[in-house]
């Protein structure tokens, strides 16, 4: 017990840094696995296609990546709910 108290000045910054890193990872995962964000990106790609900013092939590549991300997001959310 005394050793733990004496070690606080050394372990507290490491614990705090670990906590911050965990929060950053959680925030990044929330953004990556948010189905609404993926749907918005898909809508943006569709709008760019309609404006002629993307070719059909470019759009299909983006769409495939986003649909894969959407499936991964749904699986991630389902696994978190268990």
The first five atom37 places (N, CA, C, CB, O) and aatype in JSON, in Angstrom:
{
  "aatype": [20, 20, 20, 20, 20, 20, 20, 20, 20, 20, 20, 20, 20, 20, 20, 20, 20, 20, 20, 20, 20, 20, 20, 20, 20, 20, 20, 20, 20, 20, 20, 20, 20, 20, 20, 20, 20, 20, 20, 20, 20, 20, 20, 20, 20, 20, 20, 20, 20, 20, 20, 20, 20, 20, 20, 20, 20, 20, 20, 20, 20, 20, 20, 20, 20, 20, 20, 20, 20, 20, 20, 20, 20, 20, 20, 20, 20, 20, 20, 20, 20, 20],
  "atom_mask": [
    [1, 1, 1, 1, 1],
    [1, 1, 1, 1, 1],
    [1, 1, 1, 1, 1],
    [1, 1, 1, 1, 1],
    [1, 1, 1, 1, 1],
    [1, 1, 1, 1, 1],
    [1, 1, 1, 1, 1],
    [1, 1, 1, 1, 1],
    [1, 1, 1, 1, 1],
    [1, 1, 1, 1, 1],
    [1, 1, 1, 1, 1],
    [1, 1, 1, 1, 1],
    [1, 1, 1, 1, 1],
    [1, 1, 1, 1, 1],
    [1, 1, 1, 1, 1],
    [1, 1, 1, 1, 1],
    [1, 1, 1, 1, 1],
    [1, 1, 1, 1, 1],
    [1, 1, 1, 1, 1],
    [1, 1, 1, 1, 1],
    [1, 1, 1, 1, 1],
    [1, 1, 1, 1, 1],
    [1, 1, 1, 1, 1],
    [1, 1, 1, 1, 1],
    [1, 1, 1, 1, 1],
    [1, 1, 1, 1, 1],
    [1, 1, 1, 1, 1],
    [1, 1, 1, 1, 1],
    [1, 1, 1, 1, 1],
    [1, 1, 1, 1, 1],
    [1, 1, 1, 1, 1],
    [1, 1, 1, 1, 1],
    [1, 1, 1, 1, 1],
    [1, 1, 1, 1, 1],
    [1, 1, 1, 1, 1],
    [1, 1, 1, 1, 1],
    [1, 1, 1, 1, 1],
    [1, 1, 1, 1, 1],
    [1, 1, 1, 1, 1],
    [1, 1, 1, 1, 1],
    [1, 1, 1, 1, 1],
    [1, 1, 1, 1, 1],
    [1, 1, 1, 1, 1],
    [1, 1, 1, 1, 1],
    [1, 1, 1, 1, 1],
    [1, 1, 1, 1, 1],
    [1, 1, 1, 1, 1],
    [1, 1, 1, 1, 1],
    [1, 1, 1, 1, 1],
    [1, 1, 1, 1, 1],
    [1, 1, 1, 1, 1],
    [1, 1, 1, 1, 1],
    [1, 1, 1, 1, 1],
    [1, 1, 1, 1, 1],
    [1, 1, 1, 1, 1],
    [1, 1, 1, 1, 1],
    [1, 1, 1, 1, 1],
    [1, 1, 1, 1, 1],
    [1, 1, 1, 1, 1],
    [1, 1, 1, 1, 1],
    [1, 1, 1, 1, 1],
    [1, 1, 1, 1, 1],
    [1, 1, 1, 1, 1],
    [1, 1, 1, 1, 1],
    [1, 1, 1, 1, 1],
    [1, 1, 1, 1, 1],
    [1, 1, 1, 1, 1],
    [1, 1, 1, 1, 1],
    [1, 1, 1, 1, 1],
    [1, 1, 1, 1, 1],
    [1, 1, 1, 1, 1],
    [1, 1, 1, 1, 1],
    [1, 1, 1, 1, 1],
    [1, 1, 1, 1, 1],
    [1, 1, 1, 1, 1],
    [1, 1, 1, 1, 1],
    [1, 1, 1, 1, 1],
    [1, 1, 1, 1, 1],
    [1, 1, 1, 1, 1],
    [1, 1, 1, 1, 1],
    [1, 1, 1, 1, 1],
    [1, 1, 1, 1, 1]
  ],
  "atom_positions": [
    [[0.82, -1.19, 0.0], [0.0, 0.0, 0.0], [0.87, 1.26, 0.0], [-0.93, -0.01, 1.2], [0.59, 2.2, -0.75]],
    [[1.88, 1.29, 0.81], [2.76, 2.45, 0.88], [3.5, 2.63, -0.44], [3.76, 2.3, 2.04], [3.68, 3.76, -0.9]],
    [[3.92, 1.53, -1.03], [4.61, 1.63, -2.31], [3.7, 2.22, -3.38], [5.12, 0.25, -2.76], [4.15, 3.0, -4.22]],
    [[2.43, 1.85, -3.36], [1.48, 2.4, -4.34], [1.34, 3.91, -4.15], [0.11, 1.72, -4.21], [1.28, 4.65, -5.13]],
    [[1.29, 4.35, -2.92], [1.18, 5.78, -2.65], [2.43, 6.53, -3.1], [0.93, 6.03, -1.16], [2.35, 7.62, -3.66]],
    [[3.59, 5.93, -2.85], [4.84, 6.56, -3.25], [5.02, 6.58, -4.77], [6.01, 5.85, -2.6], [5.71, 7.44, -5.31]],
    [[4.39, 5.63, -5.43], [4.53, 5.53, -6.89], [3.57, 6.44, -7.65], [4.32, 4.1, -7.32], [3.71, 6.61, -8.86]],
    [[2.61, 7.02, -6.97], [1.6, 7.86, -7.63], [2.21, 8.95, -8.51], [0.69, 8.49, -6.59], [1.74, 9.14, -9.62]],
    [[3.23, 9.66, -8.07], [3.79, 10.7, -8.96], [4.32, 10.14, -10.28], [4.89, 11.44, -8.24], [4.43, 10.86, -11.27]],
    [[4.66, 8.87, -10.29], [5.2, 8.27, -11.51], [4.12, 7.56, -12.32], [6.31, 7.29, -11.16], [4.16, 7.58, -13.55]],
    [[3.17, 6.94, -11.64], [2.15, 6.18, -12.35], [0.96, 7.03, -12.8], [1.66, 5.06, -11.49], [0.31, 6.7, -13.79]],
    [[0.67, 8.12, -12.1], [-0.49, 8.94, -12.46], [-0.41, 9.49, -13.88], [-0.62, 10.09, -11.47], [-1.4, 9.42, -14.61]],
    [[0.73, 10.05, -14.31], [0.78, 10.54, -15.7], [0.58, 9.43, -16.72], [2.11, 11.23, -15.95], [-0.04, 9.64, -17.76]],
    [[1.11, 8.26, -16.44], [0.95, 7.13, -17.36], [-0.51, 6.7, -17.39], [1.86, 5.94, -16.94], [-1.06, 6.43, -18.46]],
    [[-1.14, 6.63, -16.23], [-2.56, 6.26, -16.17], [-3.41, 7.29, -16.91], [-3.02, 6.13, -14.71], [-4.35, 6.93, -17.62]],
    [[-3.09, 8.56, -16.73], [-3.85, 9.62, -17.41], [-3.67, 9.54, -18.92], [-3.4, 11.0, -16.9], [-4.64, 9.7, -19.67]],
    [[-2.46, 9.3, -19.36], [-2.2, 9.18, -20.79], [-2.93, 7.98, -21.38], [-0.7, 9.06, -21.06], [-3.47, 8.06, -22.48]],
    [[-2.95, 6.9, -20.65], [-3.67, 5.7, -21.09], [-5.16, 5.99, -21.19], [-3.42, 4.53, -20.13], [-5.81, 5.54, -22.14]],
    [[-5.7, 6.72, -20.24], [-7.12, 7.06, -20.25], [-7.45, 7.93, -21.47], [-7.51, 7.78, -18.95], [-8.45, 7.71, -22.15]],
    [[-6.6, 8.92, -21.73], [-6.81, 9.81, -22.88], [-6.75, 9.01, -24.17], [-5.76, 10.95, -22.89], [-7.57, 9.21, -25.07]],
    [[-5.78, 8.12, -24.28], [-5.65, 7.3, -25.49], [-6.89, 6.44, -25.69], [-4.4, 6.41, -25.41], [-7.38, 6.31, -26.81]],
    [[-7.41, 5.85, -24.62], [-8.63, 5.05, -24.71], [-9.81, 5.9, -25.19], [-8.96, 4.42, -23.36], [-10.6, 5.45, -26.01]],
    [[-9.92, 7.11, -24.68], [-11.01, 8.0, -25.09], [-10.89, 8.39, -26.56], [-11.04, 9.26, -24.2], [-11.89, 8.48, -27.27]],
    [[-9.67, 8.62, -27.02], [-9.45, 8.96, -28.44], [-9.83, 7.79, -29.34], [-7.99, 9.37, -28.68], [-10.45, 7.98, -30.39]],
    [[-9.45, 6.6, -28.94], [-9.81, 5.41, -29.72], [-11.32, 5.25, -29.75], [-9.14, 4.15, -29.13], [-11.89, 4.97, -30.8]],
    [[-11.97, 5.42, -28.61], [-13.43, 5.31, -28.56], [-14.09, 6.33, -29.48], [-13.93, 5.5, -27.11], [-15.04, 6.01, -30.19]],
    [[-13.59, 7.56, -29.46], [-14.16, 8.62, -30.31], [-13.96, 8.29, -31.79], [-13.53, 9.98, -29.97], [-14.86, 8.49, -32.61]],
    [[-12.78, 7.8, -32.12], [-12.5, 7.44, -33.52], [-13.39, 6.29, -33.96], [-11.02, 7.06, -33.7], [-13.94, 6.32, -35.07]],
    [[-13.55, 5.29, -33.11], [-14.42, 4.16, -33.45], [-15.87, 4.62, -33.59], [-14.32, 3.06, -32.39], [-16.58, 4.16, -34.49]],
    [[-16.3, 5.51, -32.73], [-17.66, 6.02, -32.83], [-17.89, 6.71, -34.17], [-17.96, 6.99, -31.68], [-18.94, 6.56, -34.79]],
    [[-16.9, 7.45, -34.62], [-17.02, 8.15, -35.91], [-16.96, 7.17, -37.07], [-15.9, 9.19, -36.06], [-17.76, 7.25, -38.01]],
    [[-16.03, 6.24, -37.01], [-15.87, 5.27, -38.1], [-17.08, 4.35, -38.2], [-14.59, 4.44, -37.9], [-17.54, 4.03, -39.29]],
    [[-17.59, 3.93, -37.05], [-18.66, 2.96, -37.03], [-20.05, 3.58, -36.87], [-18.42, 1.98, -35.94], [-21.0, 2.87, -36.53]],
    [[-20.18, 4.87, -37.09], [-21.48, 5.52, -37.01], [-22.19, 5.37, -38.35], [-21.33, 7.02, -36.62], [-21.76, 5.95, -39.35]],
    [[-23.27, 4.58, -38.39], [-23.96, 4.37, -39.67], [-24.45, 5.67, -40.3], [-25.14, 3.44, -39.47], [-24.49, 5.78, -41.52]],
    [[-24.81, 6.65, -39.49], [-25.29, 7.92, -40.05], [-24.18, 8.66, -40.8], [-25.83, 8.82, -38.93], [-24.43, 9.26, -41.84]],
    [[-22.96, 8.6, -40.28], [-21.82, 9.23, -40.96], [-21.57, 8.55, -42.3], [-20.55, 9.18, -40.07], [-21.32, 9.21, -43.31]],
    [[-21.63, 7.21, -42.3], [-21.39, 6.46, -43.55], [-22.48, 6.8, -44.56], [-21.36, 4.93, -43.27], [-22.2, 6.98, -45.75]],
    [[-23.73, 6.87, -44.11], [-24.82, 7.22, -45.03], [-24.64, 8.63, -45.59], [-26.19, 7.11, -44.31], [-24.91, 8.87, -46.77]],
    [[-24.2, 9.55, -44.76], [-23.95, 10.91, -45.25], [-22.86, 10.93, -46.31], [-23.57, 11.84, -44.08], [-22.96, 11.64, -47.3]],
    [[-21.81, 10.14, -46.09], [-20.73, 10.07, -47.08], [-21.24, 9.46, -48.38], [-19.55, 9.24, -46.53], [-20.85, 9.89, -49.47]],
    [[-22.11, 8.47, -48.27], [-22.7, 7.87, -49.47], [-23.57, 8.87, -50.22], [-23.51, 6.63, -49.1], [-23.52, 8.95, -51.45]],
    [[-24.36, 9.64, -49.48], [-25.19, 10.68, -50.1], [-24.32, 11.74, -50.78], [-26.1, 11.33, -49.06], [-24.66, 12.22, -51.85]],
    [[-23.22, 12.09, -50.15], [-22.31, 13.08, -50.73], [-21.7, 12.55, -52.03], [-21.19, 13.45, -49.73], [-21.54, 13.29, -53.0]],
    [[-21.36, 11.27, -52.04], [-20.81, 10.67, -53.25], [-21.85, 10.66, -54.36], [-20.3, 9.24, -52.98], [-21.53, 10.92, -55.52]],
    [[-23.1, 10.35, -54.01], [-24.18, 10.35, -54.99], [-24.37, 11.76, -55.58], [-25.5, 9.86, -54.35], [-24.57, 11.92, -56.78]],
    [[-24.3, 12.76, -54.72], [-24.45, 14.14, -55.18], [-23.31, 14.51, -56.14], [-24.48, 15.12, -53.99], [-23.53, 15.17, -57.15]],
    [[-22.09, 14.07, -55.8], [-20.96, 14.34, -56.69], [-21.12, 13.64, -58.03], [-19.64, 13.92, -56.03], [-20.74, 14.18, -59.06]],
    [[-21.68, 12.43, -58.01], [-21.94, 11.7, -59.25], [-22.94, 12.47, -60.11], [-22.46, 10.28, -58.96], [-22.75, 12.64, -61.31]],
    [[-24.02, 12.93, -59.48], [-25.06, 13.66, -60.2], [-24.53, 14.97, -60.79], [-26.25, 13.95, -59.29], [-24.97, 15.4, -61.85]],
    [[-23.58, 15.61, -60.09], [-22.99, 16.86, -60.59], [-21.94, 16.61, -61.66], [-22.38, 17.63, -59.44], [-21.47, 17.56, -62.3]],
    [[-21.57, 15.37, -61.86], [-20.56, 15.04, -62.84], [-19.14, 15.15, -62.32], [-20.71, 15.93, -64.01], [-18.18, 15.11, -63.09]],
    [[-18.99, 15.28, -61.02], [-17.66, 15.37, -60.42], [-17.0, 14.0, -60.31], [-17.75, 16.02, -59.03], [-15.78, 13.9, -60.17]],
    [[-17.8, 12.94, -60.37], [-17.29, 11.57, -60.31], [-17.79, 10.8, -61.52], [-17.73, 10.87, -59.0], [-18.91, 11.02, -61.99]],
    [[-16.97, 9.91, -62.0], [-17.44, 9.0, -63.05], [-18.22, 7.87, -62.38], [-16.24, 8.43, -63.9], [-18.17, 7.7, -61.16]],
    [[-18.93, 7.12, -63.18], [-19.7, 5.99, -62.64], [-18.77, 4.98, -61.96], [-20.5, 5.3, -63.76], [-19.1, 4.44, -60.91]],
    [[-17.61, 4.73, -62.56], [-16.65, 3.78, -62.0], [-16.11, 4.28, -60.65], [-15.48, 3.55, -62.99], [-15.97, 3.51, -59.7]],
    [[-15.8, 5.58, -60.58], [-15.31, 6.14, -59.32], [-16.37, 6.04, -58.23], [-14.89, 7.61, -59.51], [-16.07, 5.71, -57.08]],
    [[-17.61, 6.34, -58.63], [-18.7, 6.25, -57.67], [-18.88, 4.82, -57.16], [-19.99, 6.76, -58.3], [-19.07, 4.6, -55.97]],
    [[-18.82, 3.86, -58.07], [-19.0, 2.46, -57.67], [-17.91, 2.0, -56.71], [-19.01, 1.56, -58.91], [-18.17, 1.22, -55.8]],
    [[-16.68, 2.49, -56.9], [-15.59, 2.17, -55.97], [-15.88, 2.74, -54.59], [-14.24, 2.7, -56.5], [-15.75, 2.05, -53.58]],
    [[-16.27, 4.0, -54.55], [-16.59, 4.66, -53.28], [-17.77, 3.97, -52.62], [-16.89, 6.17, -53.5], [-17.77, 3.72, -51.42]],
    [[-18.79, 3.66, -53.42], [-19.98, 3.01, -52.89], [-19.63, 1.65, -52.26], [-21.03, 2.83, -54.0], [-20.13, 1.32, -51.19]],
    [[-18.79, 0.88, -52.93], [-18.4, -0.44, -52.4], [-17.69, -0.31, -51.05], [-17.49, -1.17, -53.4], [-17.95, -1.08, -50.13]],
    [[-16.79, 0.67, -50.95], [-16.07, 0.89, -49.69], [-17.04, 1.32, -48.59], [-14.97, 1.96, -49.87], [-16.95, 0.84, -47.46]],
    [[-17.95, 2.22, -48.93], [-18.89, 2.72, -47.92], [-19.89, 1.65, -47.49], [-19.63, 3.93, -48.46], [-20.26, 1.58, -46.31]],
    [[-20.34, 0.84, -48.41], [-21.26, -0.24, -48.04], [-20.55, -1.25, -47.14], [-21.81, -0.95, -49.3], [-21.14, -1.76, -46.19]],
    [[-19.29, -1.52, -47.43], [-18.51, -2.41, -46.57], [-18.39, -1.8, -45.16], [-17.1, -2.67, -47.17], [-18.56, -2.49, -44.16]],
    [[-18.1, -0.49, -45.11], [-18.01, 0.19, -43.81], [-19.34, 0.18, -43.08], [-17.55, 1.63, -44.0], [-19.37, 0.03, -41.85]],
    [[-20.43, 0.32, -43.8], [-21.75, 0.3, -43.19], [-22.03, -1.08, -42.58], [-22.83, 0.65, -44.22], [-22.55, -1.17, -41.46]],
    [[-21.69, -2.13, -43.3], [-21.87, -3.48, -42.75], [-20.99, -3.68, -41.51], [-21.54, -4.55, -43.81], [-21.43, -4.25, -40.51]],
    [[-19.75, -3.21, -41.59], [-18.85, -3.33, -40.44], [-19.39, -2.52, -39.26], [-17.43, -2.85, -40.81], [-19.28, -2.94, -38.11]],
    [[-19.96, -1.37, -39.54], [-20.52, -0.53, -38.47], [-21.69, -1.23, -37.8], [-20.98, 0.84, -39.04], [-21.81, -1.22, -36.58]],
    [[-22.55, -1.84, -38.61], [-23.69, -2.54, -38.03], [-23.23, -3.73, -37.21], [-24.64, -3.0, -39.13], [-23.79, -4.0, -36.15]],
    [[-22.22, -4.46, -37.68], [-21.69, -5.6, -36.93], [-21.03, -5.12, -35.63], [-20.66, -6.4, -37.79], [-21.18, -5.74, -34.58]],
    [[-20.31, -4.01, -35.71], [-19.65, -3.45, -34.53], [-20.68, -3.04, -33.48], [-18.77, -2.24, -34.93], [-20.52, -3.33, -32.3]],
    [[-21.72, -2.36, -33.92], [-22.78, -1.95, -32.99], [-23.48, -3.16, -32.38], [-23.8, -1.06, -33.71], [-23.81, -3.15, -31.19]],
    [[-23.7, -4.18, -33.18], [-24.35, -5.39, -32.67], [-23.47, -6.08, -31.63], [-24.68, -6.35, -33.82], [-23.97, -6.61, -30.64]],
    [[-22.17, -6.08, -31.87], [-21.25, -6.73, -30.91], [-21.13, -5.92, -29.62], [-19.85, -6.91, -31.54], [-20.94, -6.5, -28.55]],
    [[-21.25, -4.6, -29.71], [-21.19, -3.76, -28.51], [-22.44, -3.92, -27.65], [-21.03, -2.3, -28.9], [-22.38, -3.78, -26.43]],
    [[-23.56, -4.21, -28.3], [-24.82, -4.34, -27.57], [-24.92, -5.66, -26.82], [-25.99, -4.2, -28.52], [-25.75, -5.8, -25.92]],
    [[-24.1, -6.62, -27.17], [-24.15, -7.94, -26.51], [-23.58, -7.9, -25.15], [-23.44, -8.97, -27.31], [-23.55, -8.93, -24.46]]
  ]
}
